[in-house]
Amino acid sequence: GGVVSVAIHGDLIASAGREGGVGLWWMVKGFQENGEGGNLVPLGSILGLDKTIVTSLKFDSKNLLWVACDDGTVRAYNMTGYDGGTSAAADVQFPPKKPVFQSDFTDSVLDMHLCEELKLGVCATADGGAALFNMENGQFFAGLMIFEGVAARSVLIVKHKSDQTGYSVVCGGADGAIHRIPLKVDPETGMVIDEENPFLISDTTETAVQPKHTGPVMCMATPEDGMFVSGGQDGALRVWDCAEDFSESDSNGEQQTANNTPKLKTKCMYALTGYKLWLGSVCTDGKRLVSDGGENSIITRDFSSEPGTNGKASL
């Protein structure tokens, strides 16, 4: 079936398709004897996932492959047995048979993002929620129902630019709406506090950002602190600025808050439209936007140079 998710870690590639399971590949570098460029050598598949639809794959810096599934689980597999070739270390099973961690969530997991700075992962679930899990033990510890009657389709964690200890969960829904929910982070430790209620919002906090997409928000990426990109089935990519995270001041210059919750200001800087087909994935390095959404093609928008900038530019 069609490819659903791909993750790359060095020369190791993991891929998941609509047929179910996770396949592993070795990316051969350089040129072969016949003059052709590098190709992919199959390394097998992860046992126990062959009948499971995998929706998202992510590698972390500790050689764990995190696998989000439509059966409502997130599993982490140890990839340290891979030695950079077609064989594995003698004392480690590769491909791995069992996960190191596994967590169960309330519904199908449709997207996943890892934030190693906070040692947190976040999932978007089909029942409209965003769920946090601890990357050190893989366990779920808090969730928030964001959408009513529609699925949460995409999610990420964005670091604030103006407040280096501030972070927000950003979640896109099947109804085209995007919500930004700040997290409670200790400024001294840089870690999330109050795991029972880690979201820095009240009942009156307005979390929706405007304007909304007119189709499901299928993908998100964050190129740098204080910025994220969203892609929707309305055929548009939008670049958002969430650098400022502050409360409005009253006439005496005092900050006004509701239960000490911040007044969020998230601005759509510009939109890129005209994508003809299903726009389902986007990635960026802060200078280039790469996505699908074309007719059997990958679309790259290059902002890496502008006249008068000495070849330096960014989103």
N, C-alpha and C positions, 0 to 999 in steps of 0.2 A: 504494500500500500504506500501512499504518499508519506513523505517524511514529516514528522510532527515537531521534533526537536533535535538539535545537534549541540554538543559541547566539545571543546578542544582543550587539551592540557599537554603542552609540549608537542610531541609527535603522536600522542594518543588521542583518538577520536571516539566519542560515544554518540550513537544515533538511535533514535526511536521512530518507528513508523506506525501507520494505522493497522498494521497486522499484529502489533503487540510486541513487547519485549524490548531489550536494549542490545544492540550489536556494538562490538568493539573493533577498532581498526588501528593499524599501525601506518602512519603516513611516511612513506619512503621519500627522503629528500634527494635533491640533485637529479641527475639524468641517468637513465638506464643505458645498457649497451646498445640498444636499438635507437638511441637518440631521443627517446620520448622523455617527457618530464616525469616527476615523481608520481607514484600511484599509491593506492591503498591496499594493504595486506590484511585480510580478515583474521581476527584473533579469537573469534567465537562470540558467544553471547552470555549474558548473566543468567544463571540458572534460577528458576522459580518465577521469572517475569514473562515467560513466553506467551502466556495467555492474558497478560495485563496491558492495557493501553497506557502508555507513558506520555504525559503531557508536557513535562519540563525536565531538562537535565542541566545540572550545574556542577562544575568542579570547584573545590576550594583549595587553599594553599597547603593543606595537610594531606593532599592526595586522596581525599574522599570524593566520591561521585554521589551527588544527591539526586534522587530520582523521585519525582512527583507523579502520582498515578490517579487514574480516574476511579479507582476503587476506594479513594479517600485516604490513602496512605502516602507518607513520605519516608523514603528509605535511604540510608547512606551506606555505600560500599567502599571498602578499603582497596585502593588501587596501587598500593606500594609494592605489590608483587610483580608489577610490570617493570622490566629492566631496560626498556628502550629498544626492544627487538621483537622477534616472534616467539620468544620463550619467556618463562617466568622464573623468579628465584625459587630454588629447590624447596625452601621451607614455607612458601606462601602459595595458597591456592589462587590460580588465575586462569580464566576469569573467576571472580569470587562467587561462592555458592550462597552465602548468607550475608544479610546486611549487618553492619556494626550497630546501627540504630534503626528503629522503626517507630513512627508515630501514626496514630489514627486520628482523622479529622471528621468533621460533622457531615461532609458530603464530598463529592468528587473534587479533587484539586486540579484547577485549570491553569494555574501559573504559579511560579515560585521565584523568589529573589533571595540572595544571601548578602548579608552585611557583616563582614568579618570584623570590622572595627567595633561593632556592638556585640559580636558573637551571637547574632540573631539571624534567623530566617523568617520569611513571611510567605504565606500562601494565600491565593485567591481561590475561593470555593464556590461551587455551583449554587449553593443556597444563599449567596450574596454576602458572604463574610470575608474578613481578612483575619488570618490566624497566625500568631507568632510562635516560633519554637526556638529552643536553645540549641545552638550548634555544638555545644560541648557534650550534650547527652542525647540530642535529637528529640527531646520531649516538648510537646505542646504545653504552653502555660497561659496563654490569654488569647481571646478572640473578640471581634467586634462585628456585629451585623450592620453592614453599611447600606446594602440595597434591599428593597422589599419587593419580592416577587420576580426578581431577575438575578442572573448570575453575576458574580464578580469575575471578570475575564482576564485582567492583567493587574500586576502589582509590582511595586519596588519600594525601596527605602532610600530617601534623598537626604543628604547632609546639607544643613543650612550653611549659607556662605557668610552671612553677617554674624552668626553665632556658632562658633566652632564646636560647641557641645550640643547643638540642636540637630534633631533628626525628625523627619516626618515619614509616615507610611502614605504612599500615593496609590490609589486603587481606581481602576477603570471598570465600568460596568457594561453589561449587554445593552443597556438603555442609552449609551453614549455619554453618561455622566462620569465625571472624575471627582473624587473626594481626596482631600489632603488632611491627614490626622497626625498632629504632632505627638511625639513620644516624651515621656518623662525620663530625662537623662541627668544623672548626677554630674555636675560640672567638674567635680574633683576626680572622680573615678572614670568618667566617660562611659559608664554603663547604665543600662536601664534600671530604674528603681521601681518598686511596687509592682512586682510581677502579677499580682492579682488584678491590678488596674493600671497598666502602663501607658494608657492613652491620655494625653493632656487636653481633654475636652470636657465640657459640661453639656447638660441637656439642651442648652440654647446656643452652643457653638455652631456656626455655619461652616461646614466643611467642604461643601460643593464649590468647585471653581468654574468660572465662566469665561468663554462660552463653551457649552458642551458639544461633543460630537453628535452628528445626526445618525450615526450607526454605532454598533458595538465597538468598544475600545479594546482592540485585540493585542496591542503590544506597547511596551514602554522601554525606555532606556534613559540612563543618566550619564551625560558626558563629563560633568564636573559638579563641584559643590554648588548648590543653589539653582540647579537647572535640570529639567527633564524633558524628554520628547515623548509624545503620545501618537499612536497610529490607529486610525479607525476605519471601519468598513464604509464610511462616507467618502473614502478616497482622499483623505487628508492626513498629513503629518503636521503636528503642532509643536512648537518649541516654547516652553514655559519657563518663566523666571520666578523662582520662589526664594530669592536671596534674602528678602526682608521678612522677618518673623517678629512683629512687635505689636504692642497695644497702642491704640489711639490715646492722645493726651487730652486732658480737659483744659479749661481756661487758665488753670494755675500751673500747667505744665506737668501735672501728675498723670501717670499712666492709669488708664481705666481698664480694668479687667473684670471678667465675670468668673468668680471662683478661681481667680489667679490663672485663667486660661488665656492664651495669646489671641490677639486679633490677627488672623492670617491674611496675607495679601499675596495672591498668586496671579501673575499676569501672563497672558498669552502674547509673546513678542511678535510672532508671525506664524502664518500657516502656509504650508506647501500643498497644493491641490493638484488634481488632474490624474491621480492614480486610477487606472481603468478597472483593474481586477481586484480581487480580495487582497487587501493590505493586511498581512498577518504577522510580519516580523520586521524589526528595525534594530540596527546597532549603530553606534557612533563612537568616534575617538575625540570628539569635540571640534573636529575640523571637517569631517566628512560624515554624511548621513547615507547609510546603505540600507536598502529595503527591497522587499518584493513589491508586488502591486502593478507590475508591467505585464506585457504580453510575452510570456515565456522568457523573461529577462530579469536581471537584477538592476536596480536603479541606484546610481551613486550621485549624490549632490555634493560637490566639492567646494568648501569654503576656505581651503587652506591658503589661498593667496588673494590679495586685492591690490589694485593699483595704489601706489603711495604708502603701502604698509610694509615694504621691504620683504614681501613674501610671507608675512605673518598675518593670520586672521583666524577667526573662530566663529562658532555659532553665536 
